[in-house]
Amino acid sequence: MEVDKKKAKYYMELAAMIGSVSARYSLGVLETEAGNQHRVMKHYIKGARAGHKDSLERIKNGYMHGIITKNGYANILRVHQKSLDEVKSDMRDKAAALRG
């Protein structure tokens, strides 16, 4: 079965618009394949700012290859950490401790 990439991209865009960070990441991957470096970084930056770890890793690679500035990377790191801190709670930490 062949995947209709246009249709897949359309639905990923819809999902990204309503806040799906994994869809945002997937759009970055699709844009990488298409060679749209500027759009790639836009998707990864939005994902990283929402707390998506894999997007942050791609931003780190962009920084290491000179695509993202040092100040830009530092700013994204701060926003990423803030996003993670916002979803932390004592109850979640206790539940995670019980699971693991």
Gaussian input, Z-matrix of N, CA and C with variables (Angstrom, degrees):
# hf/3-21g

backbone

0 1
 N
 C     1     B1
 C     2     B2     1     A1
 N     3     B3     2     A2     1     D1
 C     4     B4     3     A3     2     D2
 C     5     B5     4     A4     3     D3
 N     6     B6     5     A5     4     D4
 C     7     B7     6     A6     5     D5
 C     8     B8     7     A7     6     D6
 N     9     B9     8     A8     7     D7
 C    10    B10     9     A9     8     D8
 C    11    B11    10    A10     9     D9
 N    12    B12    11    A11    10    D10
 C    13    B13    12    A12    11    D11
 C    14    B14    13    A13    12    D12
 N    15    B15    14    A14    13    D13
 C    16    B16    15    A15    14    D14
 C    17    B17    16    A16    15    D15
 N    18    B18    17    A17    16    D16
 C    19    B19    18    A18    17    D17
 C    20    B20    19    A19    18    D18
 N    21    B21    20    A20    19    D19
 C    22    B22    21    A21    20    D20
 C    23    B23    22    A22    21    D21
 N    24    B24    23    A23    22    D22
 C    25    B25    24    A24    23    D23
 C    26    B26    25    A25    24    D24
 N    27    B27    26    A26    25    D25
 C    28    B28    27    A27    26    D26
 C    29    B29    28    A28    27    D27
 N    30    B30    29    A29    28    D28
 C    31    B31    30    A30    29    D29
 C    32    B32    31    A31    30    D30
 N    33    B33    32    A32    31    D31
 C    34    B34    33    A33    32    D32
 C    35    B35    34    A34    33    D33
 N    36    B36    35    A35    34    D34
 C    37    B37    36    A36    35    D35
 C    38    B38    37    A37    36    D36
 N    39    B39    38    A38    37    D37
 C    40    B40    39    A39    38    D38
 C    41    B41    40    A40    39    D39
 N    42    B42    41    A41    40    D40
 C    43    B43    42    A42    41    D41
 C    44    B44    43    A43    42    D42
 N    45    B45    44    A44    43    D43
 C    46    B46    45    A45    44    D44
 C    47    B47    46    A46    45    D45
 N    48    B48    47    A47    46    D46
 C    49    B49    48    A48    47    D47
 C    50    B50    49    A49    48    D48
 N    51    B51    50    A50    49    D49
 C    52    B52    51    A51    50    D50
 C    53    B53    52    A52    51    D51
 N    54    B54    53    A53    52    D52
 C    55    B55    54    A54    53    D53
 C    56    B56    55    A55    54    D54
 N    57    B57    56    A56    55    D55
 C    58    B58    57    A57    56    D56
 C    59    B59    58    A58    57    D57
 N    60    B60    59    A59    58    D58
 C    61    B61    60    A60    59    D59
 C    62    B62    61    A61    60    D60
 N    63    B63    62    A62    61    D61
 C    64    B64    63    A63    62    D62
 C    65    B65    64    A64    63    D63
 N    66    B66    65    A65    64    D64
 C    67    B67    66    A66    65    D65
 C    68    B68    67    A67    66    D66
 N    69    B69    68    A68    67    D67
 C    70    B70    69    A69    68    D68
 C    71    B71    70    A70    69    D69
 N    72    B72    71    A71    70    D70
 C    73    B73    72    A72    71    D71
 C    74    B74    73    A73    72    D72
 N    75    B75    74    A74    73    D73
 C    76    B76    75    A75    74    D74
 C    77    B77    76    A76    75    D75
 N    78    B78    77    A77    76    D76
 C    79    B79    78    A78    77    D77
 C    80    B80    79    A79    78    D78
 N    81    B81    80    A80    79    D79
 C    82    B82    81    A81    80    D80
 C    83    B83    82    A82    81    D81
 N    84    B84    83    A83    82    D82
 C    85    B85    84    A84    83    D83
 C    86    B86    85    A85    84    D84
 N    87    B87    86    A86    85    D85
 C    88    B88    87    A87    86    D86
 C    89    B89    88    A88    87    D87
 N    90    B90    89    A89    88    D88
 C    91    B91    90    A90    89    D89
 C    92    B92    91    A91    90    D90
 N    93    B93    92    A92    91    D91
 C    94    B94    93    A93    92    D92
 C    95    B95    94    A94    93    D93
 N    96    B96    95    A95    94    D94
 C    97    B97    96    A96    95    D95
 C    98    B98    97    A97    96    D96
 N    99    B99    98    A98    97    D97
 C   100   B100    99    A99    98    D98
 C   101   B101   100   A100    99    D99
 N   102   B102   101   A101   100   D100
 C   103   B103   102   A102   101   D101
 C   104   B104   103   A103   102   D102
 N   105   B105   104   A104   103   D103
 C   106   B106   105   A105   104   D104
 C   107   B107   106   A106   105   D105
 N   108   B108   107   A107   106   D106
 C   109   B109   108   A108   107   D107
 C   110   B110   109   A109   108   D108
 N   111   B111   110   A110   109   D109
 C   112   B112   111   A111   110   D110
 C   113   B113   112   A112   111   D111
 N   114   B114   113   A113   112   D112
 C   115   B115   114   A114   113   D113
 C   116   B116   115   A115   114   D114
 N   117   B117   116   A116   115   D115
 C   118   B118   117   A117   116   D116
 C   119   B119   118   A118   117   D117
 N   120   B120   119   A119   118   D118
 C   121   B121   120   A120   119   D119
 C   122   B122   121   A121   120   D120
 N   123   B123   122   A122   121   D121
 C   124   B124   123   A123   122   D122
 C   125   B125   124   A124   123   D123
 N   126   B126   125   A125   124   D124
 C   127   B127   126   A126   125   D125
 C   128   B128   127   A127   126   D126
 N   129   B129   128   A128   127   D127
 C   130   B130   129   A129   128   D128
 C   131   B131   130   A130   129   D129
 N   132   B132   131   A131   130   D130
 C   133   B133   132   A132   131   D131
 C   134   B134   133   A133   132   D132
 N   135   B135   134   A134   133   D133
 C   136   B136   135   A135   134   D134
 C   137   B137   136   A136   135   D135
 N   138   B138   137   A137   136   D136
 C   139   B139   138   A138   137   D137
 C   140   B140   139   A139   138   D138
 N   141   B141   140   A140   139   D139
 C   142   B142   141   A141   140   D140
 C   143   B143   142   A142   141   D141
 N   144   B144   143   A143   142   D142
 C   145   B145   144   A144   143   D143
 C   146   B146   145   A145   144   D144
 N   147   B147   146   A146   145   D145
 C   148   B148   147   A147   146   D146
 C   149   B149   148   A148   147   D147
 N   150   B150   149   A149   148   D148
 C   151   B151   150   A150   149   D149
 C   152   B152   151   A151   150   D150
 N   153   B153   152   A152   151   D151
 C   154   B154   153   A153   152   D152
 C   155   B155   154   A154   153   D153
 N   156   B156   155   A155   154   D154
 C   157   B157   156   A156   155   D155
 C   158   B158   157   A157   156   D156
 N   159   B159   158   A158   157   D157
 C   160   B160   159   A159   158   D158
 C   161   B161   160   A160   159   D159
 N   162   B162   161   A161   160   D160
 C   163   B163   162   A162   161   D161
 C   164   B164   163   A163   162   D162
 N   165   B165   164   A164   163   D163
 C   166   B166   165   A165   164   D164
 C   167   B167   166   A166   165   D165
 N   168   B168   167   A167   166   D166
 C   169   B169   168   A168   167   D167
 C   170   B170   169   A169   168   D168
 N   171   B171   170   A170   169   D169
 C   172   B172   171   A171   170   D170
 C   173   B173   172   A172   171   D171
 N   174   B174   173   A173   172   D172
 C   175   B175   174   A174   173   D173
 C   176   B176   175   A175   174   D174
 N   177   B177   176   A176   175   D175
 C   178   B178   177   A177   176   D176
 C   179   B179   178   A178   177   D177
 N   180   B180   179   A179   178   D178
 C   181   B181   180   A180   179   D179
 C   182   B182   181   A181   180   D180
 N   183   B183   182   A182   181   D181
 C   184   B184   183   A183   182   D182
 C   185   B185   184   A184   183   D183
 N   186   B186   185   A185   184   D184
 C   187   B187   186   A186   185   D185
 C   188   B188   187   A187   186   D186
 N   189   B189   188   A188   187   D187
 C   190   B190   189   A189   188   D188
 C   191   B191   190   A190   189   D189
 N   192   B192   191   A191   190   D190
 C   193   B193   192   A192   191   D191
 C   194   B194   193   A193   192   D192
 N   195   B195   194   A194   193   D193
 C   196   B196   195   A195   194   D194
 C   197   B197   196   A196   195   D195
 N   198   B198   197   A197   196   D196
 C   199   B199   198   A198   197   D197
 C   200   B200   199   A199   198   D198
 N   201   B201   200   A200   199   D199
 C   202   B202   201   A201   200   D200
 C   203   B203   202   A202   201   D201
 N   204   B204   203   A203   202   D202
 C   205   B205   204   A204   203   D203
 C   206   B206   205   A205   204   D204
 N   207   B207   206   A206   205   D205
 C   208   B208   207   A207   206   D206
 C   209   B209   208   A208   207   D207
 N   210   B210   209   A209   208   D208
 C   211   B211   210   A210   209   D209
 C   212   B212   211   A211   210   D210
 N   213   B213   212   A212   211   D211
 C   214   B214   213   A213   212   D212
 C   215   B215   214   A214   213   D213
 N   216   B216   215   A215   214   D214
 C   217   B217   216   A216   215   D215
 C   218   B218   217   A217   216   D216
 N   219   B219   218   A218   217   D217
 C   220   B220   219   A219   218   D218
 C   221   B221   220   A220   219   D219
 N   222   B222   221   A221   220   D220
 C   223   B223   222   A222   221   D221
 C   224   B224   223   A223   222   D222
 N   225   B225   224   A224   223   D223
 C   226   B226   225   A225   224   D224
 C   227   B227   226   A226   225   D225
 N   228   B228   227   A227   226   D226
 C   229   B229   228   A228   227   D227
 C   230   B230   229   A229   228   D228
 N   231   B231   230   A230   229   D229
 C   232   B232   231   A231   230   D230
 C   233   B233   232   A232   231   D231
 N   234   B234   233   A233   232   D232
 C   235   B235   234   A234   233   D233
 C   236   B236   235   A235   234   D234
 N   237   B237   236   A236   235   D235
 C   238   B238   237   A237   236   D236
 C   239   B239   238   A238   237   D237
 N   240   B240   239   A239   238   D238
 C   241   B241   240   A240   239   D239
 C   242   B242   241   A241   240   D240
 N   243   B243   242   A242   241   D241
 C   244   B244   243   A243   242   D242
 C   245   B245   244   A244   243   D243
 N   246   B246   245   A245   244   D244
 C   247   B247   246   A246   245   D245
 C   248   B248   247   A247   246   D246
 N   249   B249   248   A248   247   D247
 C   250   B250   249   A249   248   D248
 C   251   B251   250   A250   249   D249
 N   252   B252   251   A251   250   D250
 C   253   B253   252   A252   251   D251
 C   254   B254   253   A253   252   D252
 N   255   B255   254   A254   253   D253
 C   256   B256   255   A255   254   D254
 C   257   B257   256   A256   255   D255
 N   258   B258   257   A257   256   D256
 C   259   B259   258   A258   257   D257
 C   260   B260   259   A259   258   D258
 N   261   B261   260   A260   259   D259
 C   262   B262   261   A261   260   D260
 C   263   B263   262   A262   261   D261
 N   264   B264   263   A263   262   D262
 C   265   B265   264   A264   263   D263
 C   266   B266   265   A265   264   D264
 N   267   B267   266   A266   265   D265
 C   268   B268   267   A267   266   D266
 C   269   B269   268   A268   267   D267
 N   270   B270   269   A269   268   D268
 C   271   B271   270   A270   269   D269
 C   272   B272   271   A271   270   D270
 N   273   B273   272   A272   271   D271
 C   274   B274   273   A273   272   D272
 C   275   B275   274   A274   273   D273
 N   276   B276   275   A275   274   D274
 C   277   B277   276   A276   275   D275
 C   278   B278   277   A277   276   D276
 N   279   B279   278   A278   277   D277
 C   280   B280   279   A279   278   D278
 C   281   B281   280   A280   279   D279
 N   282   B282   281   A281   280   D280
 C   283   B283   282   A282   281   D281
 C   284   B284   283   A283   282   D282
 N   285   B285   284   A284   283   D283
 C   286   B286   285   A285   284   D284
 C   287   B287   286   A286   285   D285
 N   288   B288   287   A287   286   D286
 C   289   B289   288   A288   287   D287
 C   290   B290   289   A289   288   D288
 N   291   B291   290   A290   289   D289
 C   292   B292   291   A291   290   D290
 C   293   B293   292   A292   291   D291
 N   294   B294   293   A293   292   D292
 C   295   B295   294   A294   293   D293
 C   296   B296   295   A295   294   D294
 N   297   B297   296   A296   295   D295
 C   298   B298   297   A297   296   D296
 C   299   B299   298   A298   297   D297

   B1=1.4497
   B2=1.5240
   B3=1.3059
   B4=1.4595
   B5=1.5255
   B6=1.3171
   B7=1.4606
   B8=1.5296
   B9=1.3053
   B10=1.4576
   B11=1.5300
   B12=1.3386
   B13=1.4632
   B14=1.5263
   B15=1.3149
   B16=1.4671
   B17=1.5150
   B18=1.3287
   B19=1.4634
   B20=1.5301
   B21=1.3244
   B22=1.4654
   B23=1.5237
   B24=1.3332
   B25=1.4685
   B26=1.5339
   B27=1.3123
   B28=1.4607
   B29=1.5291
   B30=1.3343
   B31=1.4628
   B32=1.5346
   B33=1.3263
   B34=1.4660
   B35=1.5278
   B36=1.3265
   B37=1.4678
   B38=1.5258
   B39=1.3273
   B40=1.4620
   B41=1.5260
   B42=1.3235
   B43=1.4589
   B44=1.5313
   B45=1.3273
   B46=1.4677
   B47=1.5246
   B48=1.3192
   B49=1.4664
   B50=1.5302
   B51=1.3248
   B52=1.4720
   B53=1.5278
   B54=1.3327
   B55=1.4561
   B56=1.5119
   B57=1.3191
   B58=1.4618
   B59=1.5264
   B60=1.3397
   B61=1.4638
   B62=1.5251
   B63=1.3268
   B64=1.4627
   B65=1.5311
   B66=1.3335
   B67=1.4678
   B68=1.5279
   B69=1.3198
   B70=1.4669
   B71=1.5245
   B72=1.3317
   B73=1.4596
   B74=1.5307
   B75=1.3227
   B76=1.4722
   B77=1.5252
   B78=1.3230
   B79=1.4626
   B80=1.5278
   B81=1.3312
   B82=1.4635
   B83=1.5170
   B84=1.3275
   B85=1.4664
   B86=1.5341
   B87=1.3271
   B88=1.4703
   B89=1.5320
   B90=1.3253
   B91=1.4660
   B92=1.5278
   B93=1.3385
   B94=1.4665
   B95=1.5233
   B96=1.3261
   B97=1.4683
   B98=1.5183
   B99=1.3374
   B100=1.4605
   B101=1.5282
   B102=1.3458
   B103=1.4580
   B104=1.5212
   B105=1.3241
   B106=1.4653
   B107=1.5274
   B108=1.3287
   B109=1.4564
   B110=1.5281
   B111=1.3171
   B112=1.4618
   B113=1.5339
   B114=1.3156
   B115=1.4735
   B116=1.5225
   B117=1.3348
   B118=1.4638
   B119=1.5205
   B120=1.3108
   B121=1.4597
   B122=1.5287
   B123=1.3323
   B124=1.4684
   B125=1.5267
   B126=1.3263
   B127=1.4733
   B128=1.5253
   B129=1.3214
   B130=1.4615
   B131=1.5291
   B132=1.3194
   B133=1.4661
   B134=1.5203
   B135=1.3263
   B136=1.4696
   B137=1.5227
   B138=1.3176
   B139=1.4591
   B140=1.5244
   B141=1.3249
   B142=1.4684
   B143=1.5179
   B144=1.3204
   B145=1.4676
   B146=1.5239
   B147=1.3260
   B148=1.4675
   B149=1.5249
   B150=1.3388
   B151=1.4555
   B152=1.5184
   B153=1.3301
   B154=1.4667
   B155=1.5321
   B156=1.3322
   B157=1.4624
   B158=1.5364
   B159=1.3273
   B160=1.4579
   B161=1.5310
   B162=1.3314
   B163=1.4603
   B164=1.5255
   B165=1.3300
   B166=1.4614
   B167=1.5239
   B168=1.3066
   B169=1.4702
   B170=1.5326
   B171=1.3309
   B172=1.4706
   B173=1.5267
   B174=1.3279
   B175=1.4650
   B176=1.5238
   B177=1.3129
   B178=1.4686
   B179=1.5269
   B180=1.3378
   B181=1.4680
   B182=1.5286
   B183=1.3379
   B184=1.4650
   B185=1.5099
   B186=1.3176
   B187=1.4652
   B188=1.5309
   B189=1.3351
   B190=1.4664
   B191=1.5292
   B192=1.3321
   B193=1.4673
   B194=1.5307
   B195=1.3272
   B196=1.4531
   B197=1.5176
   B198=1.3094
   B199=1.4638
   B200=1.5278
   B201=1.3355
   B202=1.4625
   B203=1.5271
   B204=1.3275
   B205=1.4638
   B206=1.5321
   B207=1.3107
   B208=1.4658
   B209=1.5264
   B210=1.3202
   B211=1.4667
   B212=1.5251
   B213=1.3176
   B214=1.4645
   B215=1.5134
   B216=1.3193
   B217=1.4625
   B218=1.5286
   B219=1.3330
   B220=1.4613
   B221=1.5287
   B222=1.3187
   B223=1.4684
   B224=1.5236
   B225=1.3138
   B226=1.4649
   B227=1.5258
   B228=1.3335
   B229=1.4676
   B230=1.5301
   B231=1.3270
   B232=1.4708
   B233=1.5288
   B234=1.3247
   B235=1.4616
   B236=1.5304
   B237=1.3256
   B238=1.4697
   B239=1.5297
   B240=1.3251
   B241=1.4653
   B242=1.5259
   B243=1.3213
   B244=1.4616
   B245=1.5247
   B246=1.3383
   B247=1.4595
   B248=1.5285
   B249=1.3278
   B250=1.4612
   B251=1.5234
   B252=1.3272
   B253=1.4647
   B254=1.5186
   B255=1.3235
   B256=1.4606
   B257=1.5234
   B258=1.3118
   B259=1.4676
   B260=1.5190
   B261=1.3305
   B262=1.4571
   B263=1.5175
   B264=1.3161
   B265=1.4558
   B266=1.5238
   B267=1.3117
   B268=1.4635
   B269=1.5222
   B270=1.3304
   B271=1.4604
   B272=1.5375
   B273=1.3229
   B274=1.4678
   B275=1.5159
   B276=1.3320
   B277=1.4628
   B278=1.5321
   B279=1.3223
   B280=1.4626
   B281=1.5327
   B282=1.3174
   B283=1.4692
   B284=1.5240
   B285=1.3169
   B286=1.4636
   B287=1.5270
   B288=1.3259
   B289=1.4606
   B290=1.5268
   B291=1.3164
   B292=1.4598
   B293=1.5233
   B294=1.3558
   B295=1.4665
   B296=1.5251
   B297=1.3080
   B298=1.4292
   B299=1.4410
   A1=108.97
   A2=116.33
   A3=121.42
   A4=110.45
   A5=115.34
   A6=121.32
   A7=109.77
   A8=115.99
   A9=121.95
   A10=107.22
   A11=116.17
   A12=120.35
   A13=112.84
   A14=117.24
   A15=119.55
   A16=110.86
   A17=115.19
   A18=119.98
   A19=110.20
   A20=116.72
   A21=120.80
   A22=110.20
   A23=116.41
   A24=120.56
   A25=110.11
   A26=116.86
   A27=121.27
   A28=110.75
   A29=116.15
   A30=119.62
   A31=111.80
   A32=117.02
   A33=119.56
   A34=110.35
   A35=116.47
   A36=119.91
   A37=110.98
   A38=116.48
   A39=119.85
   A40=111.20
   A41=116.02
   A42=120.22
   A43=111.20
   A44=116.59
   A45=120.59
   A46=110.94
   A47=116.62
   A48=120.39
   A49=112.06
   A50=116.66
   A51=118.17
   A52=111.43
   A53=116.75
   A54=119.73
   A55=118.05
   A56=119.30
   A57=120.24
   A58=110.17
   A59=115.99
   A60=118.78
   A61=111.65
   A62=117.98
   A63=118.92
   A64=110.66
   A65=117.31
   A66=120.42
   A67=109.83
   A68=116.52
   A69=121.22
   A70=109.71
   A71=116.41
   A72=121.75
   A73=110.70
   A74=115.82
   A75=120.65
   A76=111.41
   A77=117.12
   A78=120.00
   A79=110.47
   A80=116.21
   A81=119.59
   A82=111.43
   A83=116.12
   A84=120.55
   A85=110.30
   A86=116.88
   A87=120.44
   A88=111.39
   A89=116.24
   A90=119.81
   A91=111.00
   A92=117.00
   A93=120.53
   A94=108.97
   A95=115.66
   A96=120.29
   A97=111.51
   A98=117.02
   A99=121.50
   A100=112.05
   A101=117.18
   A102=120.64
   A103=114.74
   A104=117.76
   A105=122.00
   A106=109.77
   A107=116.53
   A108=122.24
   A109=113.25
   A110=117.19
   A111=120.42
   A112=110.81
   A113=116.89
   A114=120.73
   A115=111.54
   A116=116.15
   A117=120.58
   A118=109.58
   A119=116.09
   A120=120.85
   A121=111.46
   A122=117.71
   A123=119.87
   A124=110.57
   A125=116.50
   A126=120.41
   A127=110.92
   A128=117.34
   A129=120.13
   A130=111.69
   A131=117.20
   A132=120.19
   A133=110.07
   A134=116.94
   A135=119.57
   A136=111.01
   A137=116.93
   A138=120.13
   A139=112.20
   A140=116.35
   A141=120.75
   A142=110.76
   A143=116.88
   A144=120.25
   A145=111.87
   A146=116.42
   A147=120.75
   A148=111.83
   A149=116.93
   A150=120.40
   A151=115.27
   A152=118.51
   A153=121.77
   A154=110.16
   A155=115.60
   A156=122.31
   A157=112.97
   A158=117.74
   A159=120.67
   A160=111.39
   A161=116.79
   A162=120.17
   A163=109.98
   A164=116.22
   A165=120.26
   A166=110.35
   A167=116.31
   A168=120.35
   A169=110.75
   A170=116.84
   A171=120.30
   A172=111.16
   A173=116.33
   A174=120.50
   A175=109.64
   A176=115.86
   A177=120.53
   A178=110.28
   A179=116.38
   A180=120.07
   A181=111.23
   A182=115.92
   A183=120.09
   A184=111.52
   A185=117.11
   A186=121.50
   A187=110.46
   A188=115.84
   A189=120.28
   A190=111.91
   A191=116.91
   A192=121.02
   A193=112.41
   A194=117.01
   A195=120.92
   A196=115.18
   A197=118.24
   A198=121.39
   A199=110.31
   A200=116.11
   A201=122.99
   A202=107.81
   A203=117.38
   A204=120.99
   A205=110.47
   A206=115.35
   A207=120.88
   A208=110.31
   A209=117.13
   A210=121.04
   A211=111.20
   A212=116.52
   A213=120.36
   A214=111.75
   A215=116.52
   A216=121.49
   A217=110.47
   A218=117.03
   A219=121.10
   A220=110.79
   A221=116.42
   A222=120.68
   A223=111.21
   A224=116.78
   A225=120.82
   A226=110.44
   A227=117.13
   A228=120.19
   A229=111.51
   A230=116.62
   A231=120.64
   A232=111.09
   A233=116.50
   A234=120.37
   A235=110.49
   A236=116.66
   A237=121.73
   A238=110.02
   A239=116.38
   A240=120.37
   A241=111.21
   A242=116.69
   A243=120.63
   A244=110.22
   A245=116.39
   A246=121.06
   A247=110.63
   A248=116.56
   A249=120.32
   A250=111.14
   A251=116.61
   A252=120.62
   A253=111.93
   A254=116.98
   A255=121.14
   A256=112.83
   A257=117.13
   A258=119.27
   A259=112.88
   A260=117.36
   A261=120.37
   A262=110.30
   A263=115.08
   A264=120.30
   A265=108.07
   A266=115.75
   A267=120.21
   A268=110.80
   A269=116.22
   A270=120.15
   A271=110.82
   A272=116.89
   A273=119.72
   A274=110.80
   A275=116.47
   A276=120.16
   A277=110.92
   A278=117.29
   A279=121.07
   A280=110.61
   A281=117.31
   A282=121.21
   A283=110.14
   A284=116.79
   A285=120.55
   A286=110.50
   A287=117.36
   A288=121.54
   A289=111.00
   A290=116.66
   A291=121.03
   A292=111.81
   A293=115.44
   A294=120.05
   A295=112.06
   A296=116.98
   A297=117.12
   A298=119.86
   D1=126.50
   D2=-178.89
   D3=-93.45
   D4=138.84
   D5=-178.99
   D6=-85.08
   D7=132.10
   D8=174.89
   D9=-81.80
   D10=100.49
   D11=-173.85
   D12=-64.83
   D13=-34.57
   D14=178.56
   D15=-63.70
   D16=-44.40
   D17=-179.55
   D18=-68.03
   D19=-41.02
   D20=178.98
   D21=-61.37
   D22=-44.04
   D23=179.81
   D24=-63.57
   D25=-41.46
   D26=179.57
   D27=-57.80
   D28=-48.12
   D29=-178.15
   D30=-70.91
   D31=-32.42
   D32=174.97
   D33=-65.83
   D34=-38.82
   D35=177.40
   D36=-63.05
   D37=-42.03
   D38=176.62
   D39=-60.94
   D40=-45.21
   D41=-179.65
   D42=-64.34
   D43=-39.38
   D44=178.76
   D45=-64.79
   D46=-37.08
   D47=-179.75
   D48=-65.41
   D49=-28.11
   D50=179.10
   D51=-96.41
   D52=7.75
   D53=170.37
   D54=108.96
   D55=8.57
   D56=179.27
   D57=-76.19
   D58=111.73
   D59=-179.38
   D60=-74.10
   D61=-28.44
   D62=176.88
   D63=-69.52
   D64=-34.33
   D65=174.70
   D66=-67.08
   D67=-38.81
   D68=177.53
   D69=-60.50
   D70=-43.95
   D71=178.06
   D72=-61.80
   D73=-44.81
   D74=179.61
   D75=-62.28
   D76=-36.69
   D77=175.98
   D78=-63.85
   D79=-37.61
   D80=175.77
   D81=-61.31
   D82=-40.81
   D83=178.00
   D84=-63.41
   D85=-44.86
   D86=178.96
   D87=-61.93
   D88=-41.10
   D89=179.66
   D90=-68.11
   D91=-30.86
   D92=175.74
   D93=-62.43
   D94=-45.63
   D95=179.38
   D96=-62.46
   D97=-32.31
   D98=-179.83
   D99=-84.15
   D100=-9.45
   D101=178.33
   D102=81.16
   D103=19.55
   D104=-179.69
   D105=-94.63
   D106=76.07
   D107=-172.65
   D108=-57.19
   D109=-40.18
   D110=-179.11
   D111=-62.93
   D112=-44.84
   D113=179.49
   D114=-69.56
   D115=-33.14
   D116=177.50
   D117=-56.50
   D118=-52.41
   D119=-176.88
   D120=-65.11
   D121=-35.52
   D122=177.29
   D123=-59.38
   D124=-45.04
   D125=-179.98
   D126=-65.32
   D127=-45.43
   D128=-179.16
   D129=-66.30
   D130=-37.41
   D131=178.53
   D132=-63.09
   D133=-45.98
   D134=179.31
   D135=-62.69
   D136=-40.16
   D137=178.31
   D138=-65.66
   D139=-44.07
   D140=-179.86
   D141=-63.89
   D142=-39.50
   D143=178.76
   D144=-65.46
   D145=-24.16
   D146=178.04
   D147=-88.87
   D148=1.76
   D149=176.44
   D150=98.49
   D151=10.00
   D152=-178.44
   D153=-79.63
   D154=116.34
   D155=-173.96
   D156=-63.71
   D157=-44.10
   D158=-178.16
   D159=-65.81
   D160=-35.61
   D161=176.62
   D162=-64.37
   D163=-40.90
   D164=178.14
   D165=-62.07
   D166=-38.79
   D167=178.52
   D168=-62.92
   D169=-39.65
   D170=177.47
   D171=-66.91
   D172=-35.89
   D173=176.41
   D174=-64.87
   D175=-41.62
   D176=177.40
   D177=-58.04
   D178=-44.83
   D179=177.25
   D180=-61.99
   D181=-38.84
   D182=176.87
   D183=-62.45
   D184=-39.56
   D185=176.90
   D186=-64.68
   D187=-44.47
   D188=-178.24
   D189=-64.79
   D190=-25.34
   D191=179.41
   D192=-99.81
   D193=9.39
   D194=174.79
   D195=80.49
   D196=13.55
   D197=-179.83
   D198=-84.17
   D199=-34.24
   D200=179.13
   D201=-111.33
   D202=138.04
   D203=179.26
   D204=-75.01
   D205=163.97
   D206=178.15
   D207=-61.21
   D208=-45.03
   D209=178.81
   D210=-64.07
   D211=-41.37
   D212=178.50
   D213=-62.59
   D214=-42.81
   D215=179.23
   D216=-65.41
   D217=-43.83
   D218=179.16
   D219=-61.32
   D220=-41.18
   D221=178.41
   D222=-63.42
   D223=-44.19
   D224=179.59
   D225=-64.16
   D226=-39.71
   D227=176.79
   D228=-59.90
   D229=-43.66
   D230=179.57
   D231=-62.75
   D232=-45.98
   D233=-178.48
   D234=-66.92
   D235=-39.15
   D236=177.55
   D237=-59.46
   D238=-48.45
   D239=-179.58
   D240=-63.90
   D241=-39.86
   D242=178.16
   D243=-61.03
   D244=-41.62
   D245=178.85
   D246=-61.85
   D247=-42.44
   D248=178.98
   D249=-66.51
   D250=-39.57
   D251=179.29
   D252=-64.37
   D253=-33.79
   D254=-178.49
   D255=-66.55
   D256=-29.34
   D257=-178.58
   D258=-93.30
   D259=-3.79
   D260=177.79
   D261=-75.74
   D262=146.53
   D263=173.62
   D264=-154.77
   D265=158.32
   D266=179.17
   D267=-60.65
   D268=-40.02
   D269=-178.01
   D270=-64.89
   D271=-40.80
   D272=178.50
   D273=-66.63
   D274=-40.00
   D275=179.03
   D276=-62.78
   D277=-40.94
   D278=178.78
   D279=-66.33
   D280=-40.55
   D281=178.92
   D282=-64.60
   D283=-40.95
   D284=179.13
   D285=-65.62
   D286=-38.00
   D287=178.63
   D288=-64.77
   D289=-38.17
   D290=179.30
   D291=-67.66
   D292=-36.01
   D293=-179.12
   D294=-73.30
   D295=-32.32
   D296=-167.84
   D297=-117.34

